[in-house]
Amino acid sequence: MSEPGQPIPRLRPGRRIRGMSAMLLPHGEDGGVDWLGFERHLRRTVDAGLTPAVNMDTGYVDLLAPETRIRVLDTAQEIAGRNFVAGAQIADQPGDRFAAERMRSEMEKIQKRGGVPVVFPCHGLAALSEAEWLEAHRGLATDIDQFLGFELGTMFAPSGRILSLDGWSGLLEIPACIGAKHSSLSRELEWQRLARRDERRPDFMVLTGNDLAIDMVMWGSDYLLGLSTFAPDLFARRDALWEAGDAGFYALNDLLQALGAFAFRAPVPAYKHDAALFLHLRGWIASSAPHPQAPTRPESDRAVLKEIVRRIEALE
């Protein structure tokens, strides 16, 4: 955490924000993937000006069969061209050694289709020392042109890992690493990373994954959020208001943050069911069903989300 008395950093009004949206992979009542709904949501996200992030936690990557992950990548390539990022994820168990060749293979599948890989947390990486963790990432860069790092708190997944600031800073020294998603849910840890980035590598993207503090963009973060899959159109509008110096940014950000505070309450992984409920209420997907193996929210969530949809429609 930050030292006592550390000042809050300055705001950065008028900055162009780069938004990446972790895509929900919608499912039908029969448990199968709603591919038409996914294609339409991808187009909606691209048309809004956000970069889709597929095969992330929001897209149930850990629950997908290999052939489904490949179809997700092919669909992203077809609709987004080279403007997408994707999670490179390997399934391992606590105590397993880091399978570097398997991770590199997953990254190559993404790069081959024009996307930028996100090195997804796994048990093997989490068990390494920070020096070993960085060496592993340097090794992954050998045959990969560009990739994104990923810090993930254990409230999201047991294989997550948040580094020390000095450990994280090693990513700045890897030319192929063009940014990193930071999901600690701590403003102070993210502010520290922004300051270190500004000192050492200003073009490096600090991608906030803090769905409980989406205003981190005001201090210089870009974002890769699961919350933005609920409303890519509104996130794009919010971002444009910030760049234009329009005070309307605050009212829209407050509404989106209210949605995030509700959807990302404990147990956090169930936010994906709220995303499906929300998109269904907006008329954007055919079913509110989550992946059959994913955690669910109570039916009472629907009424709260419906009220937020009503408030959104009042803004339009």
Residue, then its C-alpha position, 0 to 999 in steps of 0.5 A: m500500500s502507499e506510505p502514510g501521507q502520500p499525496i493523491p496524484r493529479l487528475r488528467p482532464g482532456r486525456r483520450i482514454r483507451g477502453m478495452s471491454a472483456m466480452l461476455l460470451p452469452h449462452g442460451e437456456d439449453g447451455g450452449v453458446d449463443w453465437l449470434g448474440f456474441e457476434r452482435h455484441l462484438r459488433r456493438t463493442v467495436d462500433a462503440g470504439l472499444t477494443p474487445a477482449v475475448n476469452m477473458d474471465t468474463g467470457y468464461v475462458d476457464l470453462l470453455a472447451p479448446e474448440t470453443r476458444i478457437r471459435v471465439l478467436d476466429t469470430a473476433q478476427e472476423i468482426a474486429g480484424r486486428n483490433f482485439v486482445a484475448g486471454a492466453q490461458i492454460a488450465d493447471q492445478p495448485g503445485d503444477r510447474f509453469a508450463a511455458e510452452r503451453m502458454r506460448s502456444e496459446m499466445e501464438k494462436i492469438q497472434k496468428r489471428g491478429g490479436v494481442p495476447v493477455v498472459f492469463p494468471c495460472h497456478g504455475l505463474a503464481a507459485l514463482s518468485e517475482a524474479e522467476w515470474l519476470e523471467a518467465h514473461r521475458g521468455l514468452a516474449t521471444d516469439i511474440d511481437q506484443f503482449l499484455g501482462f495481468e495482475l489479478g487479485t485472489m478475490f477473482a481467482p485463486s491463481g491470481r497474483i499481485l506483485s510488489l511495485d518493483g516486481w511489476s516495474g520489471l514489465l516496463e523493461i520488456p519491449a514486447c509487453i505493451g501494457a498490463k491489466h491491474s486488478s487489485l481493487s486498490r486505488e493506491l496500488e494502481w496510482q503507484r503503478l501510474a507514477r512508475r510508468d510515467e517515470r520509466r515508460p510513458d507509452f506503457m498502458v496501465l489497464t485498470g481492472n478495478d470495476l469498483a473504481i472505474d474513475m481511475v481513468m481520471w488519473g491516467s489509467d486506461y481500462l480492461l473491464g468486465l463492467s464495460t461489457f454491460a454497456p460499451d455504448l455508455f463507456a464510450r460516451r463517458d470516455a468522450l465526455w472526459e476527453a472533451g472536458d464535459a462535466g456530463f462525464y460525472a453523472l454518467n460515470d456515477l451511474l455506471q459505477a452504481l452498476g459496478a458496485f451492485a454487479f461486482r459484490a461478493p461473490v465477485p465471479a457471479y457478476k457474469h450472470d448479472a451481465a447476462l441479465f442486464l444485456h437481456l433486459r436491454g434486448w441485446i441477447a436472447s437469454s439471461a442464462p449464464h454458462p451452466q457451470a458458472p455461479t448465479r445471482p438470485e432472481s431479485d437482481r433482475a429488479v435492481l438491474k431493470e431500474i438501472v436500465r430505466r435510468i440509462e434509457a432516461l439519458e438517451 
